[in-house]
Amino acid sequence: MTTELMMVIAQENLGTHIEKEQEEEALKTCINPLQQAEEYLKSLVVETQDLASPVLRSASICTKVEEAFSQAHVIVVLDESTDKEVFTLEDCLRSRVPLCRLYGYLIEKNAHESVRVIVGGKTFVNLKTVLLMRYAPRIAHNIIAVALGVEGEAKAILARKLKTAPSYIKDVIIWGSISGNNYVDLRKTRVYRYESAIWGPLHYSLGKREFVATLKNLTATGRQFGGILAAHSIATTLKYWYHGSPPGEIVSLGILSEGQFGIPKGIDFSMPVKFENGTWVVLTDLKDIEISEQIMARMTSDLIQEKLVALGDKIHFHQEEQSSDAADFLNRIPQTTFEKPQSLEFLNGFEGKTVES
C-alpha cells in the first residue's frame, strides 16, 4: 500500500470518526439537554426579576436533583417539556409516572412539612395530581389541581352573552377532568349588578350546543394567551388557600375523591369546595346538583383509564367520547358538557330576583 493511499484512507477514517462523534454528541443533547434547560431557567429568572413584584423576595435556579424543593412552602407543578417524541396516547400517559415519582419523593424528603402543591397546565392535570398524591402520601391532602382556568373561560362566555363583566358572575361549578372531559354546571350560578326582568320569557334558554361550541373555540384560539389565565388561576387559588374564599361563594377544585356526589374513590376530580382556615372543604350540602349517570360515567371513565394505563394496569386507552383528533392528544381541547340552569339568578347590586328558564 502506497503512502499516498494510506493518507487518503486515514483522512477518510478521520472524517468518519468526527461525524460519529458529532452524532453521539447530538444524541446526548437530545437525551439530556441540561445546558439548554439551564439557559432557559436563567432567562426565566431574569424575566421574573424584571416583573419587580413587591411580594417577590428573590428568584434562583436549581440544577441539582437532590436539592430540589428544599424547604419549599409552595410548589407549582406545570406541564413538562416534551422534547422526547411520543407516538401514542398510552406512551404519553406512562411517561408521567417516572417524573411524578421523582417529584413525590423529593417533595416529601426536601420540602417543608406544611408544603402546599398546586398542579396546573394543559395536559393530564388530574392524572399528574393523583400520581403526586400516590408518591407523596404524607402530604396528599395538600396537593390540589387548579380548575379556575376552565371556570374563567365559562364565565367569560356568559359575560359576553349577558353583556356584563366576568367578575360579576359567581358560582360556576366545574365537574370532572380539568384538561379533558368536564361538565360546566350553571344551576347555582348568580349574576350580580345585572338589569333584568323579574321573570324570563317562557321560551328563554341558554343554547347548550352554542355554549359548548363557543367554549371549545375560546379554549382553542386562546392557547397562545393561556399563560395569563393560568397564572391568574394559580394566584387566585393560592390566595383563597391562605386567606379563605369569599363567604358563600363556590369554588371549583381538583381533589382526591372519597366518594362524594357518587364519584368513584381514588381519582382526582374537580368538584365544588370552599376555602377556610387554611384548608378546603367539599360542599356536600349543596342541593339540586345531581349529575346524570351517563355524564358521570363519561367523565370518570377517562380519569380511571388514565390512571390504570399510566400505572401499567391497563394496556389501551378507550375514550368515551373523542374530544379531538387522536394525533393531537397532547393539546386536547376539553370535551365540555353544559348544563342549562333551572334557575339562573340575576342580582342587581346584591339583592336579586330569580330568572326561571
VEXDREN-2710 file (C-alpha; in Angstrom, 1 decimal):
% VEXDREN-2710
k/r/px/py/pz
1/MET/0.0/0.0/0.0
2/THR/1.5/3.3/-1.0
3/THR/2.0/6.2/1.3
4/GLU/-0.5/8.3/-0.7
5/LEU/-3.2/5.7/-0.5
6/MET/-2.6/5.3/3.3
7/MET/-3.0/9.1/3.7
8/VAL/-6.3/9.0/1.8
9/ILE/-7.7/6.2/3.9
10/ALA/-6.5/7.9/7.1
11/GLN/-8.3/11.1/6.1
12/GLU/-11.5/9.2/5.4
13/ASN/-11.3/7.4/8.7
14/LEU/-10.7/10.7/10.5
15/GLY/-13.8/12.2/8.8
16/THR/-15.9/9.2/9.7
17/HIS/-14.7/9.4/13.3
18/ILE/-15.5/13.1/13.5
19/GLU/-19.0/12.5/12.1
20/LYS/-19.6/9.7/14.5
21/GLU/-18.6/11.8/17.5
22/GLN/-20.9/14.6/16.3
23/GLU/-23.8/12.2/16.1
24/GLU/-23.1/10.9/19.6
25/GLU/-23.0/14.5/20.9
26/ALA/-26.3/15.3/19.2
27/LEU/-27.9/12.2/20.8
28/LYS/-26.6/13.2/24.2
29/THR/-28.0/16.6/23.7
30/CYS/-31.4/15.1/22.9
31/ILE/-31.3/12.7/25.8
32/ASN/-30.2/15.1/28.5
33/PRO/-30.5/18.7/27.3
34/LEU/-29.1/20.1/30.6
35/GLN/-27.3/23.1/29.0
36/GLN/-30.4/24.3/27.1
37/ALA/-32.6/23.8/30.2
38/GLU/-30.2/25.7/32.4
39/GLU/-30.1/28.6/30.0
40/TYR/-33.9/28.6/29.8
41/LEU/-34.1/28.7/33.6
42/LYS/-31.6/31.6/33.8
43/SER/-33.7/33.6/31.3
44/LEU/-36.9/32.8/33.3
45/VAL/-35.2/34.1/36.5
46/VAL/-34.3/37.3/34.7
47/GLU/-37.9/37.8/33.4
48/THR/-39.2/37.1/36.9
49/GLN/-36.9/39.7/38.5
50/ASP/-37.9/42.2/35.8
51/LEU/-41.5/42.0/37.0
52/ALA/-40.4/43.8/40.2
53/SER/-43.2/42.3/42.2
54/PRO/-43.4/43.7/45.7
55/VAL/-44.1/40.2/47.2
56/LEU/-41.1/38.6/45.4
57/ARG/-38.0/38.4/47.6
58/SER/-35.7/36.6/45.3
59/ALA/-35.6/34.1/42.4
60/SER/-33.0/31.4/41.8
61/ILE/-32.5/28.2/39.8
62/CYS/-31.7/24.7/40.9
63/THR/-29.9/22.2/38.6
64/LYS/-29.1/19.5/41.2
65/VAL/-31.9/17.0/41.6
66/GLU/-31.0/16.2/45.2
67/GLU/-31.5/19.9/46.2
68/ALA/-34.9/20.3/44.5
69/PHE/-37.8/21.7/46.6
70/SER/-35.5/22.4/49.6
71/GLN/-37.7/23.8/52.4
72/ALA/-40.4/24.9/49.9
73/HIS/-43.7/26.1/51.3
74/VAL/-45.4/26.3/47.9
75/ILE/-44.8/24.2/44.8
76/VAL/-46.4/24.8/41.5
77/VAL/-46.2/21.9/39.0
78/LEU/-46.8/22.8/35.4
79/ASP/-46.5/20.9/32.1
80/GLU/-43.1/19.5/31.5
81/SER/-41.3/19.8/28.2
82/THR/-42.0/17.2/25.5
83/ASP/-38.6/17.0/23.7
84/LYS/-38.8/13.3/23.5
85/GLU/-41.0/12.0/20.7
86/VAL/-44.1/10.2/21.9
87/PHE/-46.1/8.2/19.4
88/THR/-49.2/7.0/21.3
89/LEU/-51.5/8.3/24.0
90/GLU/-50.6/5.4/26.2
91/ASP/-46.9/6.2/26.0
92/CYS/-47.7/9.8/26.9
93/LEU/-49.7/8.7/29.9
94/ARG/-47.0/6.3/31.1
95/SER/-44.3/8.9/30.7
96/ARG/-45.8/10.9/33.5
97/VAL/-45.1/8.3/36.1
98/PRO/-41.3/8.5/36.5
99/LEU/-41.3/12.2/36.8
100/CYS/-44.2/12.3/39.3
101/ARG/-42.5/9.5/41.3
102/LEU/-39.3/11.6/41.5
103/TYR/-41.2/14.7/42.4
104/GLY/-43.2/13.0/45.1
105/TYR/-40.0/11.5/46.6
106/LEU/-38.1/14.8/46.6
107/ILE/-41.1/16.8/47.9
108/GLU/-41.5/14.5/50.9
109/LYS/-37.8/14.5/51.5
110/ASN/-36.8/18.2/51.0
111/ALA/-39.9/20.4/51.2
112/HIS/-41.3/22.0/54.3
113/GLU/-43.7/19.7/56.2
114/SER/-46.6/22.0/55.6
115/VAL/-45.9/22.4/51.8
116/ARG/-48.8/23.2/49.5
117/VAL/-48.6/21.7/46.0
118/ILE/-50.7/23.2/43.1
119/VAL/-50.9/21.4/39.8
120/GLY/-51.8/23.3/36.6
121/GLY/-51.2/23.1/32.9
122/LYS/-53.0/21.9/29.8
123/THR/-52.4/18.2/29.7
124/PHE/-53.4/15.4/32.1
125/VAL/-53.7/17.8/35.1
126/ASN/-55.8/15.3/37.1
127/LEU/-53.5/12.4/36.4
128/LYS/-50.4/14.3/37.5
129/THR/-52.2/15.3/40.7
130/VAL/-53.3/11.8/41.6
131/LEU/-49.8/10.4/40.8
132/LEU/-48.2/13.0/43.1
133/MET/-50.6/12.0/45.8
134/ARG/-49.6/8.4/45.3
135/TYR/-45.9/9.1/45.6
136/ALA/-46.1/11.7/48.3
137/PRO/-48.8/10.2/50.6
138/ARG/-47.8/12.2/53.7
139/ILE/-48.9/15.5/52.1
140/ALA/-51.6/14.1/49.8
141/HIS/-54.3/16.4/51.3
142/ASN/-52.1/19.4/50.4
143/ILE/-51.9/18.5/46.7
144/ILE/-54.6/20.1/44.5
145/ALA/-55.4/20.7/40.9
146/VAL/-56.4/24.2/39.6
147/ALA/-59.8/24.3/38.0
148/LEU/-60.3/28.1/37.9
149/GLY/-59.0/28.4/34.4
150/VAL/-61.9/26.4/32.9
151/GLU/-64.2/28.3/35.3
152/GLY/-62.8/31.6/34.0
153/GLU/-63.4/30.6/30.4
154/ALA/-67.1/29.7/31.1
155/LYS/-67.6/33.0/33.0
156/ALA/-66.1/34.9/30.0
157/ILE/-68.6/33.3/27.6
158/LEU/-71.6/34.0/29.9
159/ALA/-70.4/37.6/30.3
160/ARG/-70.3/38.1/26.5
161/LYS/-73.8/36.7/26.2
162/LEU/-75.2/38.8/29.0
163/LYS/-73.1/41.9/28.2
164/THR/-71.6/42.1/31.7
165/ALA/-68.2/41.6/33.3
166/PRO/-67.0/38.1/34.2
167/SER/-66.2/39.3/37.8
168/TYR/-70.0/39.8/38.3
169/ILE/-70.7/36.1/37.6
170/LYS/-70.3/33.7/40.6
171/ASP/-70.7/30.0/41.5
172/VAL/-69.9/28.3/38.2
173/ILE/-69.1/24.7/39.0
174/ILE/-66.7/22.6/37.0
175/TRP/-67.0/18.9/37.4
176/GLY/-64.6/16.2/36.2
177/SER/-61.3/16.5/34.4
178/ILE/-59.7/19.9/34.2
179/SER/-57.8/19.2/31.0
180/GLY/-60.1/16.6/29.5
181/ASN/-63.9/15.7/29.7
182/ASN/-65.6/18.1/32.0
183/TYR/-69.1/19.4/32.8
184/VAL/-69.9/23.1/33.3
185/ASP/-72.8/23.4/35.8
186/LEU/-74.7/26.7/36.0
187/ARG/-77.5/25.6/38.2
188/LYS/-76.1/27.6/41.2
189/THR/-74.7/30.5/39.1
190/ARG/-75.5/34.0/40.1
191/VAL/-75.1/37.3/38.1
192/TYR/-74.6/40.5/40.1
193/ARG/-75.4/44.1/39.1
194/TYR/-77.5/43.0/36.1
195/GLU/-80.6/44.8/34.9
196/SER/-83.1/42.1/34.1
197/ALA/-86.7/41.1/34.1
198/ILE/-88.2/39.6/37.2
199/TRP/-89.3/36.5/35.2
200/GLY/-87.7/35.4/31.9
201/PRO/-90.0/34.6/28.9
202/LEU/-91.2/31.1/28.6
203/HIS/-89.1/30.3/25.6
204/TYR/-85.9/31.6/27.3
205/SER/-83.0/29.3/27.1
206/LEU/-79.2/29.3/27.0
207/GLY/-78.3/27.3/23.9
208/LYS/-76.4/24.2/25.0
209/ARG/-74.8/23.4/21.7
210/GLU/-73.9/27.1/21.1
211/PHE/-72.4/27.4/24.5
212/VAL/-70.3/24.3/24.2
213/ALA/-69.0/25.2/20.7
214/THR/-68.1/28.7/21.9
215/LEU/-66.2/27.3/24.9
216/LYS/-64.3/24.9/22.7
217/ASN/-63.4/27.7/20.3
218/LEU/-62.3/30.0/23.1
219/THR/-60.1/27.3/24.5
220/ALA/-58.6/26.5/21.1
221/THR/-57.9/30.1/19.9
222/GLY/-56.8/31.3/23.3
223/ARG/-54.0/28.8/23.8
224/GLN/-51.4/31.4/22.9
225/PHE/-52.6/33.7/25.7
226/GLY/-53.2/30.8/28.2
227/GLY/-50.2/31.8/30.3
228/ILE/-52.1/34.9/31.7
229/LEU/-55.2/32.8/32.5
230/ALA/-53.1/30.0/34.1
231/ALA/-51.1/32.5/36.2
232/HIS/-54.2/34.3/37.4
233/SER/-55.9/31.0/38.3
234/ILE/-52.9/29.7/40.3
235/ALA/-52.5/33.1/42.1
236/THR/-56.3/33.2/43.0
237/THR/-56.2/29.6/44.2
238/LEU/-53.2/30.4/46.4
239/LYS/-54.9/33.5/47.8
240/TYR/-58.0/31.5/48.7
241/TRP/-56.0/28.7/50.2
242/TYR/-54.2/31.1/52.6
243/HIS/-56.9/33.6/53.3
244/GLY/-60.1/31.8/52.5
245/SER/-62.6/32.1/49.6
246/PRO/-65.3/34.8/49.7
247/PRO/-68.1/33.8/52.1
248/GLY/-70.9/32.0/50.4
249/GLU/-69.1/31.6/47.1
250/ILE/-68.5/28.2/45.4
251/VAL/-65.0/27.4/44.1
252/SER/-64.1/24.5/41.8
253/LEU/-61.1/22.5/42.7
254/GLY/-59.4/19.2/41.6
255/ILE/-59.1/17.0/44.7
256/LEU/-58.9/13.3/45.5
257/SER/-62.4/11.8/45.5
258/GLU/-63.6/10.0/48.7
259/GLY/-67.0/9.1/47.2
260/GLN/-68.6/12.5/47.4
261/PHE/-71.5/13.1/45.0
262/GLY/-71.3/9.5/43.8
263/ILE/-67.9/10.0/42.3
264/PRO/-65.7/6.8/42.4
265/LYS/-63.0/6.8/45.0
266/GLY/-59.3/7.2/44.2
267/ILE/-59.4/9.6/41.3
268/ASP/-58.7/13.3/41.2
269/PHE/-61.9/15.1/40.3
270/SER/-63.0/18.7/40.0
271/MET/-65.9/19.5/42.4
272/PRO/-67.3/22.4/44.4
273/VAL/-65.4/23.4/47.5
274/LYS/-64.8/26.4/49.8
275/PHE/-61.6/27.5/51.4
276/GLU/-61.5/28.4/55.1
277/ASN/-58.9/28.3/57.9
278/GLY/-56.1/27.4/55.6
279/THR/-57.7/24.3/54.0
280/TRP/-60.5/23.4/51.6
281/VAL/-63.9/21.8/52.4
282/VAL/-66.1/19.9/49.9
283/LEU/-69.6/21.4/49.7
284/THR/-71.5/18.2/50.0
285/ASP/-74.5/20.0/51.4
286/LEU/-75.4/21.7/48.1
287/LYS/-78.9/20.8/46.9
288/ASP/-80.1/20.1/43.3
289/ILE/-76.7/19.4/41.8
290/GLU/-77.1/15.7/41.0
291/ILE/-75.4/14.6/37.8
292/SER/-76.8/12.1/35.4
293/GLU/-75.3/8.6/35.3
294/GLN/-74.3/9.0/31.7
295/ILE/-72.4/12.2/32.2
296/MET/-70.7/10.9/35.3
297/ALA/-69.7/7.7/33.6
298/ARG/-68.2/9.6/30.7
299/MET/-66.1/11.8/32.9
300/THR/-65.0/9.2/35.4
301/SER/-64.2/6.5/32.8
302/ASP/-61.5/8.7/31.2
303/LEU/-59.9/9.6/34.6
304/ILE/-59.9/5.9/35.8
305/GLN/-58.5/4.7/32.5
306/GLU/-55.7/7.4/32.5
307/LYS/-54.6/6.2/36.0
308/LEU/-54.7/2.5/35.0
309/VAL/-52.8/3.0/31.8
310/ALA/-50.2/5.2/33.4
311/LEU/-49.6/2.6/36.2
312/GLY/-49.5/-0.3/33.7
313/ASP/-52.7/-2.0/34.9
314/LYS/-54.3/-1.4/31.5
315/ILE/-52.8/-1.6/28.1
316/HIS/-55.0/0.5/25.9
317/PHE/-57.0/3.7/26.5
318/HIS/-60.5/3.9/25.1
319/GLN/-62.2/7.3/25.3
320/GLU/-65.9/7.5/25.9
321/GLU/-66.1/10.5/23.6
322/GLN/-63.3/11.7/21.4
323/SER/-62.7/15.4/22.2
324/SER/-60.2/15.9/19.3
325/ASP/-58.3/14.1/16.7
326/ALA/-56.1/11.3/18.1
327/ALA/-53.0/12.8/16.6
328/ASP/-53.5/16.0/18.6
329/PHE/-53.8/14.3/22.0
330/LEU/-51.0/16.4/23.6
331/ASN/-53.2/19.5/23.1
332/ARG/-56.6/18.1/23.6
333/ILE/-59.5/20.5/23.7
334/PRO/-61.6/19.8/26.8
335/GLN/-64.9/18.0/25.9
336/THR/-67.3/20.1/27.8
337/THR/-70.9/19.4/28.7
338/PHE/-73.1/22.4/29.5
339/GLU/-76.0/22.2/32.0
340/LYS/-78.8/24.5/31.3
341/PRO/-79.7/26.1/34.6
342/GLN/-83.1/25.5/36.1
343/SER/-82.8/28.9/37.8
344/LEU/-80.1/31.4/36.9
345/GLU/-80.1/34.1/39.4
346/PHE/-79.6/37.7/38.3
347/LEU/-78.8/40.2/41.0
348/ASN/-78.9/43.9/40.6
349/GLY/-76.5/45.1/43.2
350/PHE/-76.7/42.4/45.9
351/GLU/-80.4/42.0/46.2
352/GLY/-81.7/39.9/43.3
353/LYS/-84.6/38.1/41.7
354/THR/-84.5/34.7/40.2
355/VAL/-85.0/34.3/36.4
356/GLU/-86.6/31.0/35.6
357/SER/-85.5/29.4/32.4
END
